[in-house]
Amino acid sequence: MADYVVVATKIPRKLKELMDRLGIKPSPVMRRALKEEVRRKILEELERRAERLRKRLPEISDEEIAELIREDRER
């Protein structure tokens, strides 16, 4: 069975009343929103890491890249 934790939040009473009236269940909405936010943050982190790596690549000479490829092929 999956390992779950409870995440709770306070919302204005008026919003809760509207959710009840409209038949909106908070759990699926919160799960979807949290998954999307986590996904967005992971992508931002990956973009930052890719940018740092991109900045380092010009520092590596073509000769060094060729040498690394040759060494890797010999393994």
GUBA-948072 format. One record per residue (C-alpha): residue in three letters; chain; y, x, z. Coordinates in nm, 4 decimals. Layout:
<rs>
R  rest  kette        c2        c1        c3
R   ALA      A         Y         X         Z
...
</rs>
This chain:
<rs>
R  rest  kette        c2        c1        c3
R   MET      A    0.0000    0.0000    0.0000
R   ALA      A    0.3520    0.1199   -0.0750
R   ASP      A    0.5710    0.2576    0.2004
R   TYR      A    0.8801    0.0404    0.2498
R   VAL      A    1.1869    0.0488    0.4725
R   VAL      A    1.4391   -0.2240    0.5477
R   VAL      A    1.7961   -0.1827    0.4261
R   ALA      A    2.0478   -0.4336    0.5578
R   THR      A    2.4116   -0.5011    0.4867
R   LYS      A    2.6798   -0.7344    0.6106
R   ILE      A    2.8498   -0.9619    0.3596
R   PRO      A    3.1219   -1.2232    0.4000
R   ARG      A    2.9936   -1.5632    0.5095
R   LYS      A    3.1545   -1.7274    0.2041
R   LEU      A    2.9563   -1.5008   -0.0284
R   LYS      A    2.6318   -1.5884    0.1526
R   GLU      A    2.7112   -1.9588    0.1246
R   LEU      A    2.7733   -1.9198   -0.2490
R   MET      A    2.4496   -1.7257   -0.2906
R   ASP      A    2.2587   -2.0026   -0.1111
R   ARG      A    2.4256   -2.2712   -0.3188
R   LEU      A    2.3478   -2.0860   -0.6428
R   GLY      A    1.9934   -1.9977   -0.5410
R   ILE      A    2.0519   -1.6222   -0.5529
R   LYS      A    1.8017   -1.4202   -0.3518
R   PRO      A    1.9642   -1.0996   -0.2235
R   SER      A    1.6544   -0.8766   -0.2209
R   PRO      A    1.5961   -0.8493   -0.5981
R   VAL      A    1.9683   -0.8120   -0.6635
R   MET      A    2.0050   -0.5373   -0.4022
R   ARG      A    1.6912   -0.3559   -0.5244
R   ARG      A    1.8150   -0.3615   -0.8835
R   ALA      A    2.1645   -0.2446   -0.7845
R   LEU      A    2.0297    0.0368   -0.5659
R   LYS      A    1.7865    0.1561   -0.8346
R   GLU      A    2.0665    0.1627   -1.0909
R   GLU      A    2.3001    0.3518   -0.8563
R   VAL      A    2.0308    0.6096   -0.7758
R   ARG      A    1.9601    0.6503   -1.1483
R   ARG      A    2.3320    0.6945   -1.2194
R   LYS      A    2.3697    0.9592   -0.9459
R   ILE      A    2.0632    1.1502   -1.0682
R   LEU      A    2.2045    1.1546   -1.4219
R   GLU      A    2.5399    1.2798   -1.2907
R   GLU      A    2.3624    1.5579   -1.1009
R   LEU      A    2.1618    1.6558   -1.4088
R   GLU      A    2.4787    1.6621   -1.6197
R   ARG      A    2.6477    1.8936   -1.3679
R   ARG      A    2.3448    2.1247   -1.3670
R   ALA      A    2.3278    2.1234   -1.7474
R   GLU      A    2.6980    2.2108   -1.7656
R   ARG      A    2.6491    2.5056   -1.5289
R   LEU      A    2.3566    2.6280   -1.7378
R   ARG      A    2.5542    2.5807   -2.0599
R   LYS      A    2.8290    2.8016   -1.9224
R   ARG      A    2.5751    3.0777   -1.8471
R   LEU      A    2.4035    3.0724   -2.1871
R   PRO      A    2.6778    3.2557   -2.3796
R   GLU      A    2.6359    3.5444   -2.1336
R   ILE      A    2.2826    3.6069   -2.2607
R   SER      A    2.2795    3.8157   -2.5769
R   ASP      A    2.0714    3.7263   -2.8819
R   GLU      A    1.8768    4.0480   -2.8362
R   GLU      A    1.7887    3.9577   -2.4785
R   ILE      A    1.6729    3.6109   -2.5851
R   ALA      A    1.4568    3.7611   -2.8609
R   GLU      A    1.3082    4.0102   -2.6136
R   LEU      A    1.2263    3.7334   -2.3653
R   ILE      A    1.0576    3.5304   -2.6396
R   ARG      A    0.8516    3.8321   -2.7481
R   GLU      A    0.7440    3.9005   -2.3888
R   ASP      A    0.6460    3.5378   -2.3435
R   ARG      A    0.4373    3.5383   -2.6624
R   GLU      A    0.2501    3.8483   -2.5469
R   ARG      A    0.1300    3.6722   -2.2313
</rs>
